[in-house]
């Protein structure tokens, strides 16, 4: 329900639906979300720091991982600070331009996240299926080009989708979004015009961002699995599977949650369910990325120990 003190005249502005009106629960939610946000910042910053500090980890796989960690920091920072500011007190309006800006960056960074996971799958395919040609093909120039291409495609799709959404009319001064951010589906459903074309465009973008990269990842892992099964030694197979399993866990979390929100038909969706699912890819996936890659990766664990204990030893000497 909209706050009765809000003025009902003037240009369209949006307000976010509150999680709870109980002050005690508001404090608990604020502390929980703040804690998770700080953990995401610290965990992903630690990965970037370790990968930059150790020259032995400057390989294509870790280059993509450092980009993924930086992406997760930006992705959550687009959403969480505004979300935290809206937990307490009366509903705080966000202007049409502000909502459009958040949507643009959210869709851009989320799309690039999906594209980058596909790029990382291709990197693992080259490393395991074509190890002799890996260093010749996966050069630093190609890695930078792949990341830049993922960013360029994400910006292009996000710009088209966001500009299309905000050409729609929104009736009334204050519109309540049943979400904690300006995501595409909940904002689209507030428009007071026919949105069938816009929904079709959203599905097309969802297929390009989610379905196509996911299929490419699946194809890559079919070849990877066949190559691993041909490895003679059990230790070699174990190491290869360990390297890829971390990436697969992140892929299933990211694509699974996003597909539930963006690729389901509207008749089978619930706005409250979408908001709950969005909490997973806003907090859980960015938090699990550093945990999964550090706990399951011997090289990063060793480098992190060297950085921490090396720093401690230098401080005591």
N, C-alpha and C positions, 0 to 999 in steps of 0.2 A: 504494500500500500504506500502511495506517495505521501511524503510528509506534508501536513496541511499548511505549513508556513511558507511553502514554495509559491512564488508568484506564478500566475497562469497567463502572463502576457509576454510578448517579445519573441525573439528567435528561438528555434528549437534547441533544446539542451537535453542531455541524457543524465539519468541517475542510475546507479547500480542497486539492485535489490540487496538488502542487508542479509547477512548470514543468520543473525539472531538479534533480538532486541533486549535480551537479558544481559545486563552489564557484566556479571561474573563470567558468563560464557564469552563475551566480547574480549575480555582480558585474556582468557585462556587461548582463544583463537589467535589473538594478536601475538602472544608470546610463542605459540606453536609455529605459526607461519614465519615469524621473524627468525626463530631458531633454525627452521629448515632453510630459509633464504641465506642466512649466514653460513650454514654448512655447505650449501651449494657454491657460494662465493669462495669459501676457503678451500674446499675440495678441488674445484676446477682450477683455481689459481695455483694450487700446489702442483697439479699436473703440468701446467704450463711452465712454472718455475723450474721443476725438475727436468723437463724435456729440453728447456733452453740452456740449463746449466751443464748438461752432460753431452759432450760431443758424440759419444758412442750411441746416443739415442736419436741422432739426427738422421733418421731414415724416413722413407715415405710414409710408413705406417704411423710413426710417431708424429710426423708433420701433420697428418690428417687428424690424429687424436688431439693434438694441441689446438688445431682449428675448431674441432668439435667442442672442446672445453671452453674456448673463448666464446663460441656461439651460444653455449648454454648460459654463460654469465650474462650476455646481452639479452638473450631470450627471456630469462626470468626477471631481469632488471626492467624490461619493458612493462611487465605485468605487476610484479609484487609490490613495489613501493606505492603505487596508486591504490592497490588493493588494501594495503595496510592502513593507508590514510582514510579509507572509507569504512573501516570496521567500527570506529567509535563515532558517537554523536549522530547528528542529523545527516540525511543523505546529501552528499556534496555533488552539485551538478558539474558535468563536463561538457564543454562546448562541442558543437558539431565538428569543428576543425580538429579539436583535441581528440575526439573519438576516432575520427578518420586517420589521424596520425598514428594513434596507438594500433589501430587495425592494420595499417600498412606495415609497420615494423613487426608486428606480431606474425602476420602472414608471411612476410619476407623471411624472417629468421626461422620460423617453423618449416617453411618450404625448403630453405637451404639445409636445415637439419636433415630432412628426408633425402635430399640429393647427396649430401655428404656421406650419409650412411651407405648409399649405393656406390659412391666412389671408393669408400673403404672396402666394400665387398669386392670390387674389381681389383683393388690393390692386393687383397688376400688371394684372389684367383691367380694373379700374375706370380705372386711369391711362391705359391704351392704347386701350381700346374706348369709354370714355366720358370723355374728357379735359375736356369742358366742365362736366360735373357732378361731377368728381372731388373738388374741394375742398369742394363742398356736401355730398356724401355721406360722404366719409372724414374726418369731424370727429375732433377729439381724444377726445371723449366716446365715439364709436363705436369707435375704436381701442382704448381702455382696456376697453370692454365686451367686445370680441372676445377680447382677451388674457385677461381675467378668466373669460370663458366657457370658453376652452380649458383654463385651469387647473382650473376647477371640474369639468369633465367628466373630465379626467385624474385628479383626486383621487378622484372617485366610482368610476370603473372600477378604479383601482388598489386602492382600499380593499376593493371587493367581491372582486376576484381574490385579493388577499393574504390576507384573512380566510378565504376558502374553502380556500386551499392549507393554511393552518396549523390548520385543524380536522382535518386528516388525522393518523393515528397514524404515528409514525416509530419503528420497532423498534430497540432497542439504544441504547447511550449515545452512541457516536460514529458519525456518518455522514459518509462522505467525499463531497464534492461534486466532480464532475469538471468544475470550472470555477474561475474566480478571483473570482467574486462569487455572491451568492445570487440567481441568476436563476430564473425560474419553471420552465422545463422540467427542468433538472437536479435541482432540489429536489423537483419533483413526482414524478419517477421513483424517488426514494428512499422514497416512502411505502409502507408495508406494508398496503395496502388497495386496493380497486377504485377506479381513477382515471378510468374512462371518462367520467363526468359532468364531472369537473374538466377533462379534456382538451377536452371539447366546449365548456365555458365559455371555456377558453383560446383556442380557435379563434374563438369569437364575439367575444371582446375583440380578438383579432388582426385580425379583419375590420373592426371598428369603428375601430380605431386606425390600421390600415395601408391596407386596401383602400378603404374609403369616402373618406378624405382623398385618397388617390392618384387615385381616379377623378375627384374634384372638381378636382384639379389638372390632370388630363388634359383635362377639359372646358374649364376656363379657358384652357388653352394652345391648344386648337383655335380658340376665338374670338380669342385674342390673335394667333395666326398669320394668321388670315384678315384681321384688322385691319391687321397689319403689311404684308401683301402689297398692301393697298390704298393704302399710303403712296406718294406719287408720287416723292419724292426718294430716291436711293440712300443718301444720308447719314442721312436720317431712319429708313430701314429698318435700317441698320447700328446706329444708336444704340439703337433699340428692341430688336433682337435681342441686343445686348450687355447691355442691362439685364436681360433675362430669362434669358440663358444661364447666368449665375452661379447663379441660383436653381435652374435645372433640373439642373445638375451636382450640387448639394447634395441635391436631391430624389432623384435616381437612386441616389446612394450610400446615403443613409439608408434609403429604402424597400426598395431591393434587398437590402441586407444583413439588415435586420430580417425581411423576408419569408422569407428562407432559413432563419432560425432558428425563427420563430414560426408559419409557415403551412405548412411541409412536414409530411406525415404522418410519424408516429414511425418507421414501418418503413423510411423512406428517409433517416433522419437518423443522424448520427454525433456523439456527444458531443464527440469531439476536434475535428471540423470546426466544430461550433457554437462551441467555445471560440476557435478561430482566427478565425472570422467576427466574434465579439464583440470581438476586439481591433481590428477595423476600425472599428466604430461607437463604440468606447470612445476610441480615439486618433486614427484617421485623419480621420474626419468632423469632429470638433470642431476639429482642427488645420487642416483645409482650409477651413473656413468663413471665418476671418479672411483667409487667403491668397487665396482665390477672390474674396471681396468687395472686398479692397483692391487686388489686382493688376488686376482687371477693372473697377474703378469709378473713374472720373476724379475725381469729387467727393471721395471719401474719400482718394484719393492726394494730392490737392491740400491738403485739410484737414490731413492727417497731416504733410505737408511744412511747412505754415504753423506748426503747433504745434511741431514739432521745431526748425526754423530760427528761428522767432520766439522760442522760449525761449532758443536759443543766442545770438541777437543781443542779447536783453535781459541775458543773463549777462555778455557781453563789454563792454556799454556802461557 
